[in-house]
Amino acid sequence: MSNILIIGDSPLAAEMAALAGQAGHTALAYLFNQHGPESSPLANIPLWLQETADSLDLIVEAVVSSRLLKQHTIQRLSDAFVGANEPILTAALNASVAEVSQWTAHPANVVGWAALPPLGDAEVIEVAASIRSDPVMVSRAQEFLASLGKEPALVNDSVGGVLPRVVANLVNEAAFALMEGVASAEDIDQAMKLGTNYPHGPLAWGDQIGLDQIVGIMAALGESYGPDRYRAAPLLNRLVQAGMWGKRAGKGFYDYPIE
């Protein structure tokens, strides 16, 4: 089994750490909920994290709320931890693999992954390679994901992958419908669950993913493909600005007990 460093600001990071531990890997998780690009969470690297640098086999990054924060994190990881042989699995939800590869000294090591929480329920995790990704690193990434009991499905390198891109747009459209008074949050979710057989209503799904994560994906899609097509609903932006990120914050479209 492998020594895995998992770093991120999203529920995906915590869920990935749990899955890796259950699969028998040594999972070292550095999780943070800092919202905003003002500073890198690795500005002052903890001693325990520094001591892992020479023993890592693979790094998983899942910074989704801010592309700038993601860039700071990747650059700091590259400076402090990444040698010639460790794959970096980057959550390609708010930046393409090709873009992320420019932020590290070893662009061939970077491989993308894409999924949404709850990760434990996912049967497939998307894998994306840029034109610079080393096939050996892609294979190692696939082997790691397969060791978690997930099917690694190859997709083209693009912001958001397939499932996260589609679901983020679904949550965004549901937020527009709520904002425009089409129906209540409960009725929107009930209509979509019964009408499409989705596992969750889109608004409850957004709360589970993290509304800041949804806005981060939409912003990245807008930057890549045009802001008019991927404009986040003003209601979504207001909730995120108020710190109402969904389930992990205790409040989003719905209220939740803080665990």
C-alpha positions, -999 to +999 in steps of 0.1 A: +000+000+000+010+036-004+016+068+016-009+093+003-010+131+011-045+145+006-050+182+007-081+203+000-109+226+010-138+205-002-158+176+012-142+155-015-108+158+003-122+144+036-141+117+018-110+107-003-089+105+029-115+082+045-116+059+015-079+057+012-076+047+049-103+021+045-084+007+015-053+002+036-033+032+025-016+055+050-037+086+044-022+119+056-049+145+053-044+183+054-079+198+053-090+234+055-121+254+051-105+287+044-127+306+019-109+330-004-076+334-023-058+357+001-032+333+013-020+297+008-030+272+035+006+259+032+022+292+040+035+277+072+039+240+067+033+220+099+062+200+111+044+166+108+037+175+072+073+184+064+084+151+078+063+132+053+080+147+022+104+119+015+080+091+021+051+101-001+040+079-030+011+100-043-005+134-037-042+141-040-053+178-042-089+189-039-090+227-037-122+237-055-136+269-041-110+292-056-087+288-086-062+312-072-061+292-039-057+261-059-027+276-078-010+287-045-015+252-031-002+234-061+029+257-063+036+252-026+032+214-029+056+214-059+082+234-039+079+213-008+069+178-016+069+168-053+099+149-067+103+132-100+082+101-091+051+112-072+019+116-092-002+146-084-039+139-087-056+173-091-093+178-088-101+191-123-132+208-112-121+244-114-090+241-136-079+218-164-050+194-160-030+213-186-034+245-166-025+229-133+006+213-148+020+248-155+020+255-118+044+226-109+080+218-116+070+184-128+041+188-153+043+152-165+033+141-130-001+158-130-032+138-136-068+150-132-096+134-113-133+144-110-161+133-088-187+147-065-197+139-029-208+116-015-177+098-028-185+066-010-216+062-032-198+068-065-190+038-086-169+058-111-142+085-107-132+103-138-095+105-148-082+131-172-047+134-187-032+165-203-010+164-234+020+166-209+008+138-185+032+108-183+013+076-192+030+060-162+016+086-139-019+081-154-016+043-148-006+049-112-035+072-107-059+047-121-044+019-099-049+041-068-085+049-076-092+012-085-077+003-051-105+024-035-131+002-052-139+028-079-139+024-117-114+050-131-131+063-163-109+082-187-123+115-200-108+143-220-090+171-202-115+199-195-127+220-166-153+202-145-151+168-161-184+153-170-205+147-139-194+177-119-199+200-148-234+188-155-245+187-118-231+222-111-252+235-139-282+217-126-278+231-091-272+266-106-304+264-127-324+252-097-310+282-078-323+305-105-357+288-104-358+293-066-347+329-069-373+337-095-401+322-074-409+293-097-413+270-066-401+264-031-368+246-025-386+216-013-409+215-043-380+220-068-361+191-052-392+169-050-401+175-087-366+167-098-363+135-077-396+122-088-394+134-124-359+124-133-351+097-106-321+117-095-306+104-062-309+139-047-329+171-054-305+196-070-306+221-042-300+195-015-273+181-037-257+215-039-257+218-001-241+184+002-214+193-024-208+227-010-223+259-025-188+275-026-177+245-046-205+249-071-197+286-075-160+277-079-169+252-107-192+277-124-166+305-123-140+282-138-164+271-166-173+308-172-136+317-175-130+288-199-161+289-220-177+323-215-193+340-185-228+344-200-232+307-205-220+298-170-231+327-148-237+317-112-272+325-099-271+357-078-288+337-050-259+312-050-233+340-048-252+357-019-253+324+001-216+318-004-207+354+005-227+349+037-208+318+046-238+296+040-220+269+021-244+241+027-243+211+049-208+215+063-216+251+074-250+242+089-269+263+064-274+266+027-307+262+009-317+241+039-306+241+076-285+213+090-272+203+125-234+211+128-216+178+134 
